[in-house]
Amino acid sequence: MSERLTHTGPLWRWTGGNGGSWHFLSIDGAAGEALSGTALMRRLEQTIGGFGSLKVRATIGGSSFATSVFPSKSAGWMLPVKASVRKAEGLAEGDAVTVVLEV
């Protein structure tokens, strides 16, 4: 049985020391708490991914993709949003993005 969570937040960019950059959506609030609860259960079951990640299916607009969310000490959970999804959905840094996650 999968759980469906909906969250809206701003798309933000992180730039690494090598000049590369990645775009993320922070998942916090009720959706973030639900992810944390799922992560706790997966730890107990010993089925959690590397770095404490959770595999999810994310849908943004008409784009649906498999990825993982990663815990962040300051931002709840981080969902990477790849370039092909940003291009298909016309998204840029700072845009409000609504995502449906299936955990």
C-alpha positions as CSV (number, residue, x, y, z in Angstrom):
1,M,0.0,0.0,0.0
2,S,1.4,3.4,-1.0
3,E,0.8,6.7,0.7
4,R,0.1,9.8,-1.4
5,L,1.3,13.2,-0.1
6,T,0.9,16.6,-1.8
7,H,3.2,19.5,-1.1
8,T,3.8,23.0,-2.6
9,G,7.0,25.0,-2.2
10,P,9.5,27.0,-4.0
11,L,12.1,25.4,-6.4
12,W,15.6,26.2,-5.2
13,R,19.1,25.7,-6.6
14,W,22.1,24.4,-4.9
15,T,25.5,25.0,-6.5
16,G,28.4,22.6,-5.7
17,G,32.1,23.5,-5.4
18,N,32.7,22.1,-8.9
19,G,30.4,24.6,-10.5
20,G,27.6,22.0,-11.0
21,S,24.1,22.8,-9.7
22,W,21.0,20.9,-8.7
23,H,17.4,22.0,-8.2
24,F,15.4,20.8,-5.3
25,L,12.0,21.2,-3.7
26,S,12.0,21.1,0.1
27,I,9.3,18.9,1.6
28,D,8.4,20.1,5.1
29,G,5.2,20.6,7.2
30,A,2.7,17.8,7.3
31,A,4.1,16.1,4.2
32,G,7.6,16.2,5.7
33,E,6.4,14.8,9.0
34,A,4.7,11.9,7.1
35,L,7.9,11.2,5.2
36,S,9.8,11.2,8.6
37,G,7.3,8.7,10.0
38,T,7.7,6.4,6.9
39,A,11.5,6.7,7.3
40,L,11.3,5.6,10.9
41,M,9.2,2.6,10.0
42,R,11.6,1.7,7.2
43,R,14.6,2.0,9.6
44,L,12.8,-0.4,12.0
45,E,12.2,-2.8,9.0
46,Q,15.8,-2.2,7.9
47,T,14.6,-1.3,4.4
48,I,15.6,2.3,4.2
49,G,17.9,3.5,1.4
50,G,21.4,5.0,1.6
51,F,21.8,8.3,3.4
52,G,18.4,7.7,4.9
53,S,16.7,8.2,1.6
54,L,13.2,7.1,0.6
55,K,12.3,5.9,-2.8
56,V,9.2,7.8,-4.2
57,R,7.2,8.4,-7.3
58,A,6.9,12.1,-7.9
59,T,4.4,13.9,-10.1
60,I,4.8,17.5,-11.0
61,G,2.2,18.7,-13.6
62,G,2.1,16.1,-16.3
63,S,5.6,14.7,-15.5
64,S,5.8,11.6,-13.3
65,F,9.2,10.1,-12.3
66,A,10.9,7.7,-9.9
67,T,13.4,9.3,-7.6
68,S,14.4,9.4,-3.9
69,V,13.9,12.1,-1.3
70,F,16.7,12.8,1.1
71,P,16.6,14.1,4.8
72,S,18.0,17.5,5.5
73,K,18.7,18.9,8.9
74,S,17.5,22.3,7.9
75,A,14.9,21.7,5.2
76,G,12.9,18.6,6.1
77,W,13.3,16.4,3.0
78,M,14.8,17.3,-0.3
79,L,13.3,16.2,-3.6
80,P,15.7,16.6,-6.6
81,V,14.0,17.9,-9.7
82,K,15.9,17.1,-12.8
83,A,16.3,19.3,-15.9
84,S,14.0,17.3,-18.1
85,V,11.1,17.8,-15.7
86,R,11.9,21.5,-15.2
87,K,11.9,22.0,-19.0
88,A,8.8,19.9,-19.6
89,E,6.9,21.8,-16.9
90,G,8.4,25.3,-17.6
91,L,9.8,25.6,-14.1
92,A,12.6,28.0,-12.9
93,E,14.3,28.7,-9.7
94,G,11.9,30.4,-7.2
95,D,8.7,29.0,-8.9
96,A,6.1,27.5,-6.6
97,V,5.9,23.8,-7.4
98,T,3.2,21.4,-6.4
99,V,4.3,17.8,-6.2
100,V,2.3,14.6,-5.4
101,L,4.5,11.9,-3.9
102,E,3.7,8.2,-3.7
103,V,5.8,6.6,-1.0
